[in-house]
């Protein structure tokens, strides 16, 4: 299978699929955030650890419109990082963002198992983001573009995602009440 993918997808195409796979995943979250909390809040909130209950409650009031702003900011940053990787072979930010997205998939799986419900976004996390991420990292290492150690040293760039999401949600909460 890897041979077929390697033959039919140029590296540039593979890299540009990152913002697309991100959007596909986040569209699921945007579309269903309000419905998910309506349907699952009572059951899930009972299992949420005490230190996270306040955040979970705040998240339960987020509208689809409010959820869209941080996603748009992430998309802009992810597109810039992809451009830098494709056109200038600057990979650290791109790798950091992709590693964070892969960790996000693990988080969705953990949430589903821990909460005992279909976690918001797990469908596309497992069927789109996970296969993309695994193949992306395989391909970059296989073609000697990066080393495993490069992936790990790029992780701090992924922290930018947390800042973007936090700021995006704060701005959205103020603008879109």
N, C-alpha and C positions, 0 to 999 in steps of 0.2 A: 504494500500500500504506500509506504514512504517513497518508493521509487516513482510510482505514478504521480504522487503529489509533487515531488521534486521536479519531475519532467513537465508538468502542466502549470505549475505556479512559479513564476519568477520570484526572486527574493523581494523585489520591490512590491510586487502584488501582495505577497504574504504580509509584508510590513504594513501596507495600506489597509489591509483587512482589520487591523487593530481598532481604529476608530469605529469601523462598521460593526464589528462584533460587540464592542462596548455599547453602542447605541441599541443594537438588537436586545441585549440583556437589559439595559436600563429602560427601554420601552415597556418591557414586561412589568418592571417595577412601577413606572409612572402610571401605566394603565390600571394596575390593580392595587395600588397602595391604599386607597380609601376603602375599597371593598374588602381587602385582606384584613385591615384593622377592625372593620365592622364585624366581620365574621369570626375572627380569631382572637380579638383582644382579651376577652374574659378568660379563655382557656390558657392562652400564652402568658398573660400577665401573672398568673399564679405560679408559673415556673421560672419567671425572670428573677435572677439574683437581686438581692436588696440594693446593692450598690448601683444597679442599672435600671431600677424601677422608674425613677424620675425621668431619665432619658427615654425609656420605652414609652412612658405616658406622653411625653412631648412629641415623640415620633408618631404616636397614634392620632395626633391632631393635624398632621401635615396633609395638605391637599395635593392633588396631582399637579396643579399649577405651581405650588411652592416647591415641589420635588423637582420640577423641570429646570429651575434656575441653576442649582448646583450641577446638574447633569450637563447643562449647556456649557458651564464654565469648565468642567472636566473635559468635555468634547473639544473645546478650543485648545486646552493644554495638551491633550492627547494628539490632536492633529499637528500641533507645532512640533511635538517630540517625534512624531512619525516623519514629518518633513525633514527634520534634522538628521534622523537615522538614514532615510532613503537618499537624500541629496548630498549630505555632508559626512556620512558615516560616523555620526556622533550618536552612540548607542546608550550611554548611561541613563539618561532621563527616560528614554523609551523602555529600557529594560526595567527600570525601577517601577514605572507605571504598570508594565505588564506583570511584573512579579506581584505587585499589590493586587492587581485584578485576579491573579491566580489564588492569592490568599483569600480574596473576597469569595471565591468559589468554595474554598474549604470552609469559610465562615457560614455560607448558606447551607452546606451539607450538615455542619455541626448544629446549626439552628434547627433544622428539620428534625434531626435525631433528638436533640435536647428538649425541644418544645413539643415534640410529638404531633406536629402539624406540617402541612406543606408550607415551607418558608417562602416568603415573598421573593420571587426571582430565581428560585432554584431550578425551574424548568429550563430556562435559557442558560443558566450558570453551568448546568451539567451537559446540556446538548450542544451548546455553541461555544461558550467561553472556555470550558475545560479542554475540549479537543483542540481548539485553536491555540491555547496557551502551551499545551504539551508539545504540539507539533512545532510551534514557533521556536521554543527553547531548544528542542531537538535539532531543528534545522540550523539555527545559528551556531550551535556547538559543532554539529556534524560538518558544516562548511568552514570551520575554523575561523569564524568571524568573531566569536567570543569564547571565553573559557568559563567553566562552572564558577570559578572565583569571581569573574567579572559580574556574573548575575548577582552574587551576594553583595558585592561592594556597591552595586547600583541600588540596593534596597532603600538607602536614605532618600533617594530621589522620589521614591514612592510616597514618602511622608508628605510631599507637596499635595497629594490627593486629599489627605486628611484636612489640610489647611483650606483647600479649595472647597471641599464639601462643607466644612464648618462655616466658612464665610458665606458661601452660597445659601445655606439654610438660614443663617441669620439675616442676610439681606432680603431673601424671599419672605421670611416671616414678617419683616417690617413693611415691605412693599405690597405684599399680596395677602392682606388679612381678610 
